[in-house]
Amino acid sequence: MAQPFNSFAEVAASDSQKSRVYVCHESQDQNSDRIAELYNEGTGIVFRGDVEIYGGFTGCYDEWTWSTNKTKLTVAVTEEQPETPDTIALTLNGGDNRLENLEIVASGPLVHGNSSIALLVNGGKADVVNSDLTAGDAGDGDPGVTPAGETDLNGIDGTKGHAACDPGTEHPGKDGPVKQCPGAEISAGGRGGAASASGPAGSGEAGTPASDRGGAGGKGAQSAGSVCTEGASGEPGKDGTPGDPVETPDLGTIDATGYQGVNGVQGKPGAPGQGGGGGGGAMGGTATCPGADTSASLIGASGGTGGSGGCGGLGGEGGKPGGSSIAVIVLNAEVAFKSVQLTAGNAGNGGIGGDGAIGGTGGAAGDRGAGVTPTLRASCRGGRGGDGGQGGPGGGGSGGHALGIAFNSNSSLRGEVPSFIPGNEGQGGLGSSFPPAGAEGAPGRSGACLNFDTGNVEGCLQ
């Protein structure tokens, strides 16, 4: 009493664990400059081992007097704490503990789906007597991220065909470009059609992945004086499907760090666009090339290749879960209640799912190989690659819970049934801002007691 600690944090951080803690608060006196000693802490308080905390003492500047009035401990976290996002006012880690004549209030920043928890009992035993445990409102979940557009999703341009006057005794069609997409998928432009001096010229090959609606190869010239055809443009890739619903109802988890909710499911990526078809080859013949003094027998021009398709866009990230407002979490512990009031605030809503990313642009068509004017015709150009499909939107994050007691099956709840003042459960996040939307997140629950292992009230005080 002569040399008291100034805060709960000082007691918890002291070198020697205090087995009993007596807490005094001064009532407001209008005729005095003394202010009420209500304990306001900026970080959660953690005790390890056996501790008994008794509030209700007054007369802190004279002789301490005990009563059944409650001493108030408020833990109000005002700034974001990425390492410990949940606000847990008081944690008892193991041992044989007792809390009496206390009003414990948790209040945290309403950001990033943080949860608000008044008391967490992790192992051991605890008697909670004549006390009020109040959890504050929880934060809404963050929206899912829309993946940034990546330039490496764009297709590869096709290659120009051999000109009739290029050197060599053969002018085969060139191979089309191959685009390697995320997820081991590929898109390739069709090979250009080969030139021919004495028979029908080669036709271009179709682009891949195969499709019966685009990307066909152009037809080679079939006789002297006839013309080839261009390769067809590749079919655009299909858009990715939206994020699925969570397969089974999932409450999230509780552990020594607090509550963790359920993310929405990421959208599926879009499919790559089909490569454009290769252009048809041209017929050869006798002609005089620019700069030459005499005519020569020429093999002819080969067709341009198709451009590769663009890769599909990545799926939108699922929305993040809303935080929970829970008066007491009990983990593998035995807790007895007597004359206790539990209050839950409003839980956080799940975040909206992110939109899918735009797919890559298809590669340009390979140009035709030049002929010799006016004797030999040019070959035909390839087809443009199809654009990649847009990624599907992500699903919404789950809503948080508003609970009096959250516990696991290895815990035991005894004593009187606490009175409970409920808050509102959080709503599941929407699938995305544009149709087709991903699945909405599951709503949270509101109730006096919930077993997180069974998903019901099995083991609750009746």
C-alpha positions in Angstrom: 0.0 0.0 0.0 2.9 2.4 0.7 4.5 1.9 -2.7 1.9 0.7 -5.1 2.3 0.0 -8.7 0.9 2.6 -11.1 -0.6 0.3 -13.7 -1.5 -3.3 -14.4 1.2 -3.3 -17.0 3.8 -2.5 -14.4 2.6 -5.4 -12.3 2.7 -7.9 -15.2 6.2 -6.7 -16.2 7.7 -6.9 -12.7 10.6 -9.2 -12.1 8.8 -11.4 -9.5 5.3 -12.7 -10.3 2.8 -11.3 -7.8 0.5 -14.0 -6.5 -2.0 -11.4 -5.2 -2.8 -8.0 -6.7 -5.0 -5.6 -4.8 -6.4 -2.8 -6.9 -7.5 0.5 -5.5 -9.5 3.2 -7.2 -10.4 6.7 -6.0 -14.0 7.9 -6.2 -14.5 11.3 -7.7 -14.5 14.0 -5.0 -15.9 17.4 -6.2 -14.2 19.1 -3.2 -10.7 17.6 -4.0 -8.2 17.8 -6.8 -8.0 14.1 -6.8 -9.2 12.4 -10.0 -10.9 9.0 -10.3 -8.3 6.2 -10.6 -9.7 4.2 -13.4 -7.0 2.2 -15.0 -6.5 2.9 -18.7 -3.9 0.9 -20.4 -2.6 1.1 -24.0 -1.6 -2.6 -24.4 -3.0 -5.9 -23.3 -2.1 -7.2 -19.9 -0.6 -10.8 -19.7 -0.1 -12.7 -16.4 1.7 -16.1 -16.4 1.2 -18.6 -13.6 -0.9 -18.2 -10.5 -2.4 -14.7 -9.8 -5.4 -13.4 -7.8 -6.6 -9.9 -8.7 -9.0 -8.2 -6.3 -10.6 -4.8 -7.2 -13.0 -2.8 -5.1 -10.5 -0.9 -2.8 -11.0 2.8 -2.3 -9.3 5.4 -0.1 -6.1 5.1 -2.0 -4.5 8.2 -0.5 -5.5 7.3 3.1 -6.5 3.9 4.5 -7.6 1.5 1.9 -11.2 0.4 2.3 -12.6 -2.7 0.5 -16.1 -3.0 -0.9 -17.9 -4.9 -3.6 -17.7 -1.9 -6.0 -15.8 -2.9 -9.2 -12.5 -1.4 -10.2 -12.5 -0.6 -14.0 -9.6 -1.7 -16.2 -9.9 -0.4 -19.8 -7.4 -1.5 -22.4 -7.8 0.9 -25.4 -5.4 0.3 -28.2 -5.4 3.4 -30.4 -2.9 2.5 -33.1 -2.7 -0.5 -35.4 -0.5 -3.3 -34.1 0.4 -5.6 -37.1 2.1 -8.2 -34.9 -0.9 -8.5 -32.5 -3.9 -7.2 -34.4 -6.5 -8.4 -31.8 -7.1 -6.3 -28.7 -7.1 -8.7 -25.7 -7.5 -6.7 -22.5 -6.4 -9.4 -20.0 -4.7 -12.8 -20.6 -4.2 -15.5 -18.0 -1.7 -18.0 -19.2 -1.9 -21.1 -17.0 -2.0 -21.5 -13.2 -4.7 -21.1 -10.6 -6.2 -17.7 -10.9 -9.0 -15.5 -9.5 -10.6 -12.3 -10.7 -12.9 -10.4 -8.3 -14.7 -7.1 -8.3 -13.3 -6.0 -11.7 -14.8 -4.4 -14.7 -12.6 -5.2 -17.7 -13.2 -3.5 -21.0 -11.4 -4.0 -24.3 -11.4 -1.4 -27.1 -9.3 -1.5 -30.2 -8.9 0.3 -33.5 -11.6 -0.6 -36.0 -9.3 -1.6 -38.8 -8.2 -4.7 -40.7 -10.8 -7.1 -39.1 -9.3 -6.8 -35.7 -11.1 -8.5 -32.8 -11.9 -7.2 -29.4 -11.6 -9.6 -26.4 -12.0 -8.7 -22.8 -10.5 -11.9 -21.2 -8.5 -14.9 -22.6 -7.9 -17.8 -20.3 -5.2 -20.1 -21.8 -4.8 -23.3 -19.7 -5.1 -23.7 -16.0 -8.0 -22.5 -13.9 -9.8 -19.2 -13.2 -12.6 -18.1 -10.9 -14.3 -15.0 -12.1 -16.4 -13.4 -9.3 -18.6 -10.2 -9.2 -17.1 -8.9 -12.4 -18.1 -7.4 -15.7 -16.3 -8.4 -18.9 -17.0 -6.1 -21.9 -15.7 -6.5 -25.5 -15.8 -3.6 -27.8 -16.8 -3.3 -31.4 -14.6 -5.3 -33.9 -13.2 -4.1 -37.2 -14.6 -4.8 -40.7 -12.5 -7.1 -42.9 -10.4 -5.5 -45.7 -11.5 -5.9 -49.3 -9.8 -8.5 -51.4 -7.0 -7.1 -53.6 -7.4 -6.9 -57.4 -4.2 -8.2 -58.8 -2.1 -5.6 -60.6 -2.0 -5.9 -64.3 1.2 -7.5 -65.5 2.8 -6.6 -68.8 4.3 -10.1 -69.0 0.8 -11.5 -69.5 0.8 -10.0 -73.0 1.3 -12.3 -76.0 4.3 -12.4 -78.3 4.2 -10.9 -81.7 4.3 -13.2 -84.7 7.3 -13.4 -87.1 7.4 -12.1 -90.7 7.6 -14.8 -93.4 10.6 -15.4 -95.7 10.6 -13.1 -98.8 10.8 -14.7 -102.2 14.2 -13.1 -102.7 15.7 -14.3 -99.4 18.7 -16.6 -99.9 18.3 -20.4 -99.5 17.0 -23.3 -101.5 14.0 -23.6 -99.1 11.7 -21.2 -97.5 9.9 -23.3 -94.8 7.3 -21.7 -92.6 8.8 -20.3 -89.4 7.7 -21.6 -86.0 5.1 -19.5 -84.2 6.0 -17.8 -80.9 5.2 -19.7 -77.6 4.0 -17.8 -74.6 4.5 -19.5 -71.2 1.7 -18.4 -68.8 1.4 -18.8 -65.1 0.1 -22.3 -64.1 2.1 -24.0 -66.9 -0.4 -23.1 -69.6 0.9 -22.0 -73.0 -0.4 -20.2 -76.0 1.4 -20.5 -79.3 1.0 -18.8 -82.7 0.6 -21.1 -85.7 3.5 -21.9 -87.9 3.6 -20.1 -91.2 3.0 -22.0 -94.4 6.0 -23.0 -96.5 6.7 -21.6 -99.9 6.9 -23.9 -102.9 8.5 -23.5 -106.3 6.8 -26.4 -108.1 3.6 -27.3 -106.4 0.9 -26.1 -104.0 2.4 -24.0 -101.2 2.1 -25.0 -97.6 -0.9 -23.9 -95.4 -0.3 -22.3 -92.1 -0.9 -24.2 -88.9 -3.6 -23.4 -86.3 -2.7 -21.6 -83.1 -3.0 -23.3 -79.7 -4.7 -24.0 -77.4 -7.0 -25.6 -80.0 -10.4 -24.0 -80.7 -12.9 -24.6 -83.5 -13.9 -20.9 -83.4 -10.7 -19.2 -84.3 -7.0 -19.5 -84.9 -7.2 -21.5 -88.1 -4.2 -21.6 -90.4 -4.4 -19.8 -93.8 -4.4 -21.8 -97.0 -1.3 -21.8 -99.2 -1.5 -20.9 -102.9 -2.5 -24.0 -104.8 -1.4 -23.1 -108.4 0.5 -20.5 -110.3 -1.3 -17.2 -110.1 -3.5 -18.2 -107.2 -3.5 -16.5 -103.9 -3.1 -17.7 -100.3 -5.2 -16.8 -97.3 -4.4 -15.2 -94.0 -4.3 -17.0 -90.7 -7.4 -16.4 -88.6 -7.2 -14.4 -85.3 -7.0 -16.5 -82.2 -10.1 -17.0 -80.0 -10.0 -14.9 -76.8 -9.5 -16.9 -73.6 -12.5 -17.6 -71.3 -12.9 -15.5 -68.2 -12.1 -17.1 -64.9 -15.0 -18.3 -62.7 -15.8 -16.5 -59.4 -14.5 -17.7 -56.1 -16.5 -20.6 -54.7 -18.3 -20.7 -51.4 -16.4 -22.0 -48.5 -16.9 -25.8 -48.7 -18.2 -26.3 -45.2 -19.5 -23.8 -42.6 -16.4 -22.5 -41.0 -16.5 -20.5 -37.7 -12.8 -19.5 -37.9 -10.5 -20.4 -35.1 -9.6 -19.3 -31.6 -6.2 -19.6 -30.1 -3.8 -17.8 -27.8 -3.6 -14.9 -30.2 -7.3 -14.3 -30.3 -9.7 -15.0 -33.2 -9.0 -15.7 -36.9 -11.8 -15.6 -39.4 -12.2 -17.1 -42.8 -11.0 -15.5 -46.0 -13.1 -15.5 -49.1 -12.0 -17.9 -51.9 -9.8 -16.5 -54.6 -11.3 -16.3 -58.1 -10.0 -18.6 -60.8 -7.6 -17.2 -63.3 -8.7 -16.5 -66.9 -7.7 -18.8 -69.7 -5.0 -17.9 -72.2 -6.1 -16.6 -75.6 -5.6 -18.9 -78.6 -2.6 -18.1 -80.8 -3.4 -16.8 -84.2 -3.1 -19.1 -87.2 -0.1 -19.1 -89.5 -0.5 -17.4 -92.9 -0.5 -19.4 -96.1 2.7 -19.7 -98.2 3.1 -18.4 -101.8 4.2 -20.1 -105.1 7.6 -19.5 -106.5 8.7 -19.0 -110.1 11.2 -17.1 -112.3 11.7 -13.5 -111.4 14.4 -10.8 -111.1 15.1 -9.7 -107.5 15.9 -6.0 -106.8 19.5 -5.3 -107.5 20.0 -8.4 -109.6 21.1 -8.3 -113.3 19.3 -11.5 -114.4 16.2 -13.5 -113.5 16.4 -16.6 -111.4 14.2 -19.5 -110.3 12.9 -18.5 -106.8 11.4 -20.7 -104.1 8.7 -18.2 -103.2 7.6 -16.5 -99.9 6.6 -18.3 -96.8 3.6 -17.2 -94.6 3.9 -15.1 -91.5 3.3 -16.8 -88.2 0.4 -16.2 -85.9 0.9 -14.1 -82.8 0.6 -15.9 -79.5 -2.4 -15.4 -77.3 -2.2 -13.3 -74.1 -2.2 -15.0 -70.7 -5.3 -15.0 -68.5 -5.6 -12.5 -65.7 -5.2 -13.7 -62.1 -8.3 -14.2 -60.0 -9.3 -11.6 -57.5 -8.3 -12.1 -53.9 -11.0 -13.2 -51.5 -12.2 -10.6 -49.0 -10.8 -10.6 -45.5 -12.9 -11.7 -42.5 -14.5 -9.3 -40.1 -13.3 -9.3 -36.5 -15.2 -10.8 -33.6 -16.3 -9.2 -30.3 -15.9 -11.8 -27.6 -16.1 -11.2 -23.8 -14.2 -14.4 -22.8 -12.2 -17.0 -24.7 -11.4 -20.2 -22.9 -8.7 -22.5 -24.2 -8.0 -25.9 -22.5 -8.9 -24.3 -19.2 -11.4 -24.6 -16.4 -13.3 -21.4 -15.6 -16.0 -20.8 -12.9 -18.3 -17.9 -13.0 -20.2 -16.2 -10.1 -22.2 -12.9 -10.5 -20.7 -12.1 -13.8 -22.0 -10.0 -16.7 -20.7 -10.5 -20.2 -21.1 -7.9 -22.9 -20.3 -8.3 -26.6 -20.0 -5.4 -29.0 -20.8 -5.4 -32.7 -18.8 -7.8 -34.8 -17.1 -6.7 -38.0 -18.4 -7.4 -41.5 -16.5 -9.4 -44.0 -14.6 -7.6 -46.8 -15.8 -7.6 -50.4 -14.0 -9.9 -52.8 -11.5 -8.4 -55.2 -12.1 -8.1 -58.9 -10.1 -10.3 -61.3 -7.2 -8.8 -63.3 -7.5 -8.1 -67.0 -5.9 -10.7 -69.2 -2.9 -10.0 -71.5 -3.2 -8.6 -75.0 -2.7 -11.0 -77.8 0.4 -10.8 -79.9 0.4 -9.1 -83.3 0.2 -11.1 -86.5 3.4 -12.0 -88.3 3.7 -10.0 -91.5 3.6 -11.7 -94.9 6.8 -12.5 -96.8 7.4 -10.2 -99.8 7.0 -11.3 -103.3 8.5 -9.8 -106.5 6.4 -7.2 -108.2 4.7 -7.9 -110.6 5.9 -11.5 -111.2 5.5 -13.3 -107.8 2.8 -12.8 -105.3 3.6 -12.2 -101.6 2.7 -14.8 -99.0 -0.1 -14.1 -96.5 0.2 -12.8 -93.0 -0.6 -14.8 -89.8 -3.5 -14.1 -87.4 -3.4 -12.0 -84.3 -3.3 -13.8 -81.0 -6.5 -13.8 -78.8 -6.6 -11.8 -75.6 -6.4 -13.6 -72.3 -9.5 -14.0 -70.3 -10.2 -11.8 -67.2 -9.6 -13.4 -63.8 -12.7 -14.3 -61.8 -13.7 -12.2 -58.8 -12.9 -13.4 -55.3 -15.5 -14.4 -52.7 -16.4 -12.3 -49.7 -14.8 -12.7 -46.3 -16.8 -14.2 -43.4 -18.5 -12.0 -40.8 -17.3 -11.9 -37.3 -19.0 -13.2 -34.2 -20.5 -11.4 -31.2 -20.2 -13.8 -28.3 -20.2 -14.0 -24.5 -18.0 -17.1 -24.2 -16.0 -18.8 -27.0 -14.3 -22.0 -25.9 -12.9 -25.4 -27.1 -14.0 -28.9 -26.1 -11.0 -29.4 -23.8 -12.3 -26.6 -21.6 -14.7 -26.8 -18.7 -17.3 -24.0 -17.8 -18.7 -24.1 -14.3 -20.7 -22.0 -11.8 -23.5 -19.6 -12.4 -24.7 -18.7 -15.9 -23.5 -15.2 -16.6 -25.9 -12.6 -17.8 -25.2 -11.6 -21.4 -25.8 -8.4 -23.3 -25.5 -9.3 -27.0 -24.0 -7.4 -29.9 -24.7 -7.8 -33.6 -23.0 -10.5 -35.7 -21.0 -9.4 -38.7 -22.4 -9.9 -42.2 -20.5 -11.8 -44.9 -18.7 -9.8 -47.5 -20.1 -9.5 -51.0 -18.5 -11.4 -53.8 -17.3 -8.4 -55.8 -18.5 -5.1 -57.1 -19.3 -6.3 -60.6 -21.2 -9.3 -61.9 -20.6 -12.2 -62.1 -19.8 -12.0 -58.4 -18.0 -14.5 -56.2 -19.7 -16.2 -53.4 -20.8 -14.1 -50.4 -19.0 -14.8 -47.1 -20.8 -16.6 -44.4 -22.4 -14.4 -41.7 -21.1 -14.6 -38.1 -23.0 -15.6 -35.1 -24.3 -13.9 -32.0 -24.9 -15.7 -28.7 -24.0 -16.1 -25.1 -21.8 -19.2 -25.6 -20.3 -21.2 -28.5 -18.1 -24.3 -28.7 -15.7 -23.7 -31.6 -14.9 -27.4 -32.0 -18.5 -28.5 -32.4 -20.1 -25.4 -33.8 -22.9 -25.5 -31.2 -23.5 -24.8 -27.5 -22.4 -28.3 -26.3 -20.5 -27.8 -23.0 -22.0 -24.3 -22.3 -23.4 -23.4 -18.9 -27.2 -24.1 -18.8 
